[in-house]
């Protein structure tokens, strides 16, 4: 889960695995895989960093094939 802030200042947790799209309109809009949208105060770059950190924490990117590495070191 990543911590984000709605435009009204209230914090909430979002499961980053369901994020499909992050856009700036200029407000940062997050679209989930089910079509639901959230507008947050964090920048697009901040959301990307939080998502990357979340993936690292659950070791989603620990598989070399998911990272795009061609040859796994033995």
Backbone as JSON, one array per atom type, in Angstrom:
{
  "sequence": "XXXXXXXXXXXXXXXXXXXXXXXXXXXXXXXXXXXXXXXXXXXXXXXXXXXXXXXXXXXXXXXXXXXXXXXXXX",
  "N": [[0.85, -1.18, 0.0], [0.43, 2.27, -0.66], [0.87, 5.53, 0.69], [-1.16, 8.29, 0.15], [-2.46, 11.61, -0.63], [-5.57, 13.14, -0.68], [-7.17, 15.82, -2.53], [-8.55, 17.33, -0.68], [-6.96, 17.2, 1.53], [-7.01, 14.93, 3.11], [-5.49, 11.92, 4.1], [-4.9, 8.72, 2.57], [-4.65, 5.17, 1.99], [-3.48, 3.3, -0.76], [-3.68, 0.47, -2.78], [-1.0, -0.28, -4.61], [-0.71, -2.17, -6.58], [-2.94, -2.17, -8.14], [-2.88, 0.04, -9.75], [-3.25, 1.48, -12.86], [-2.76, 3.68, -14.49], [-1.1, 6.81, -14.31], [-1.51, 10.2, -14.37], [-1.03, 13.7, -15.18], [-3.05, 16.54, -14.95], [-3.7, 19.52, -14.61], [-3.63, 18.42, -12.05], [-2.65, 15.48, -10.28], [-3.8, 12.47, -11.44], [-4.91, 9.29, -10.7], [-5.59, 6.28, -12.18], [-7.26, 3.3, -11.65], [-7.17, -0.29, -12.25], [-9.8, -1.1, -12.35], [-11.1, 1.08, -13.3], [-11.74, 3.11, -11.55], [-11.02, 6.38, -10.31], [-8.6, 8.5, -8.74], [-7.79, 11.65, -7.44], [-4.92, 13.28, -6.51], [-2.69, 15.08, -4.26], [0.03, 14.71, -4.51], [2.82, 14.78, -6.78], [3.16, 13.47, -10.14], [5.63, 12.24, -10.42], [6.31, 11.79, -7.71], [4.38, 9.89, -7.04], [5.16, 7.81, -8.74], [7.67, 7.18, -7.59], [6.85, 6.3, -5.05], [5.37, 4.06, -5.77], [7.36, 2.48, -6.98], [9.01, 2.05, -4.74], [7.23, 0.61, -3.15], [6.89, -1.72, -4.73], [9.5, -2.71, -4.55], [9.57, -3.25, -1.82], [7.84, -5.4, -1.58], [9.1, -7.16, -3.09], [8.56, -7.49, -5.83], [10.08, -6.74, -7.98], [12.27, -8.36, -7.76], [12.68, -10.58, -9.29], [14.71, -11.37, -11.96], [13.79, -11.59, -14.59], [11.44, -10.12, -14.66], [12.5, -7.61, -14.21], [13.74, -7.2, -16.57], [16.23, -8.15, -17.1], [18.37, -10.03, -19.1], [20.14, -12.19, -18.67], [20.37, -14.17, -15.93], [22.34, -14.06, -13.02], [24.12, -16.72, -11.71]],
  "CA": [[0.0, 0.0, 0.0], [1.15, 3.55, -0.65], [0.13, 6.61, 1.33], [-1.39, 9.44, -0.73], [-3.29, 12.66, -0.04], [-6.63, 13.68, -1.55], [-7.12, 17.28, -2.65], [-9.1, 17.94, 0.54], [-5.98, 17.07, 2.59], [-7.13, 13.67, 3.85], [-4.59, 10.85, 3.66], [-5.48, 7.39, 2.39], [-3.74, 4.15, 1.48], [-3.92, 2.75, -2.03], [-2.92, -0.71, -3.2], [-0.31, 0.12, -5.84], [-0.81, -3.23, -7.58], [-4.11, -1.92, -8.98], [-2.71, 1.27, -10.53], [-3.07, 1.26, -14.29], [-2.32, 4.89, -15.16], [-0.89, 8.01, -13.51], [-1.45, 11.33, -15.3], [-1.14, 15.06, -14.62], [-4.01, 17.3, -15.76], [-2.41, 19.47, -13.93], [-3.65, 17.61, -10.82], [-2.27, 14.1, -10.53], [-4.94, 11.57, -11.46], [-4.53, 7.88, -10.72], [-6.67, 5.41, -12.65], [-7.05, 1.91, -11.27], [-7.53, -1.28, -13.27], [-11.26, -1.21, -12.4], [-11.62, 2.32, -13.86], [-11.91, 4.13, -10.51], [-9.99, 7.42, -10.37], [-8.29, 9.28, -7.55], [-7.0, 12.85, -7.68], [-4.08, 13.42, -5.32], [-1.84, 16.28, -4.22], [1.39, 14.34, -4.87], [3.13, 14.89, -8.21], [3.25, 12.2, -10.87], [6.94, 11.68, -10.08], [6.23, 11.29, -6.33], [3.59, 8.65, -7.08], [6.03, 6.8, -9.35], [8.67, 6.78, -6.6], [6.17, 5.52, -4.01], [5.02, 2.76, -6.35], [8.61, 1.72, -7.12], [9.42, 1.63, -3.39], [6.29, -0.44, -2.74], [7.26, -2.93, -5.46], [10.74, -3.22, -3.95], [9.29, -3.77, -0.48], [7.18, -6.71, -1.69], [10.03, -7.9, -3.94], [8.03, -7.76, -7.16], [11.15, -6.53, -8.95], [13.42, -9.19, -7.44], [12.84, -11.56, -10.37], [15.46, -10.72, -13.03], [13.02, -11.57, -15.83], [10.51, -9.0, -14.54], [13.29, -6.39, -14.32], [14.22, -7.06, -17.93], [17.58, -8.69, -17.24], [18.38, -11.18, -19.99], [20.86, -13.32, -18.1], [20.38, -14.19, -14.47], [23.6, -14.51, -12.48], [23.97, -17.95, -10.93]],
  "C": [[0.89, 1.24, 0.0], [0.25, 4.61, -0.03], [0.05, 7.8, 0.37], [-2.32, 10.42, -0.02], [-4.31, 13.15, -1.07], [-6.51, 15.2, -1.59], [-7.67, 17.99, -1.43], [-8.16, 17.79, 1.74], [-6.04, 15.78, 3.38], [-6.23, 12.6, 3.23], [-5.37, 9.56, 3.48], [-4.41, 6.46, 1.84], [-4.34, 3.53, 0.23], [-3.05, 1.55, -2.37], [-2.32, -0.43, -4.57], [-0.38, -0.94, -6.93], [-1.97, -2.99, -8.55], [-4.01, -0.64, -9.81], [-2.45, 0.91, -11.98], [-2.42, 2.46, -14.96], [-2.17, 6.03, -14.16], [-0.67, 9.15, -14.48], [-1.49, 12.65, -14.53], [-2.02, 15.9, -15.54], [-4.2, 18.76, -15.42], [-2.43, 18.71, -12.62], [-3.31, 16.17, -11.18], [-3.49, 13.2, -10.37], [-4.45, 10.15, -11.6], [-5.75, 7.09, -11.14], [-6.31, 3.98, -12.29], [-7.51, 0.97, -12.37], [-9.05, -1.45, -13.39], [-11.92, 0.07, -12.92], [-11.82, 3.43, -12.84], [-10.73, 5.1, -10.55], [-9.84, 8.13, -9.04], [-7.46, 10.48, -7.98], [-6.25, 13.14, -6.4], [-3.2, 14.66, -5.42], [-0.4, 15.97, -4.63], [1.59, 14.48, -6.38], [3.19, 13.5, -8.82], [4.56, 11.48, -10.51], [6.94, 11.1, -8.66], [5.47, 9.97, -6.29], [4.43, 7.53, -7.66], [7.06, 6.28, -8.34], [8.04, 5.92, -5.51], [5.81, 4.13, -4.52], [6.27, 1.89, -6.48], [9.09, 1.21, -5.77], [8.52, 0.51, -2.87], [6.64, -1.76, -3.42], [8.53, -3.55, -4.89], [10.45, -3.87, -2.6], [8.6, -5.13, -0.52], [7.95, -7.61, -2.66], [9.44, -8.32, -5.28], [9.15, -7.67, -8.2], [12.37, -7.39, -8.65], [13.67, -10.26, -8.5], [13.54, -10.88, -11.53], [14.69, -10.64, -14.35], [11.98, -10.44, -15.82], [11.23, -7.67, -14.67], [13.76, -6.16, -15.74], [15.65, -7.53, -18.13], [17.52, -9.96, -18.08], [19.02, -12.4, -19.35], [20.94, -13.2, -16.59], [21.71, -14.73, -13.99], [23.35, -15.69, -11.56], [24.76, -17.87, -9.66]]
}
